[in-house]
Amino acid sequence: MNKFKYDYNNKLFLINFTLAIIFLILSIMSFEKVVAFILCLIMSVLLLLNSFFLIRTQGIKITNKRNIVIVDHLLIRKLCICNIRYASLKQLPKERKNKVYGFFNEFFYPNTYMSHCDYVYNQGKVYNICFHMTDGTVVESYFGWLYREKGKKVEQVEKKLIEFIDKINVLCKENRNNLNK
């Protein structure tokens, strides 16, 4: 496992992809009406780009056991494993709200997943994945995709995330040992 995808169950990807297909069908159906055709086609293309280049790529990837690539917040950050002391997982404390409140306030905003959420729902959790660098700085990546999940799913994804962070820490330790030799 060299990659931890933030959209772990492809839920947001499939929603955007389905909407892109619907807008593509609508654009084909409205071919004779130029304005409707162009608007639907533009929406379809934007949703496809959003699906493949924004949502699908979100996550942390280990490349060649030498670098870690973090894709989040519309940013791509590359960290060299030799510059990382260790990685840790920090749960962000959030107040729980009921689903009705979330339905009208947070469920439809992509920034809830990608940058911050005000509350959590069900048994959801929100994390910062912290990379403690050798120069004393901390690089954080927000993982809020679990903010409204139920207990069993939260446990499954937490387990995968902890295993992935442990793998990063093992690579960092191996790298330090190789440098000390």
FENJOJO-V65762 format. One line per field, one symbol per residue. ss: DSSP state (H for helix, E for strand, C for the rest). phi: phi as a letter, one per 20 degrees, with the letter a starting at -180 (. if undefined). Layout:
ss = ???
phi = ???
This chain:
ss = CCEEECCCCCHHHHHHHHHHHHHHHHHHHCCCCHHHHHHHHHHHHHHHHHHHHHHCCCEEEEECCCEEEEEECCEEEEEEHHHEEEEEEEECCCEECCHHHHHHHCCCCHHHHHCCCCEECCCCCCEEEEEEECCCCEEEEEECCCCCCCHHHHHHHHHHHHHHHHHHHHHHHHHHHHHHC
phi = .dbdefefdlfffffffffffffffffffdgfegfffffffffffffffffeddefefqccedllcccdddalmdcdddeffedfadbdcfefcfecefffffedcfddffffecacecdcldfbccdeddeefenecedcecdfefceegffffffgfffffffffffffffffffffff
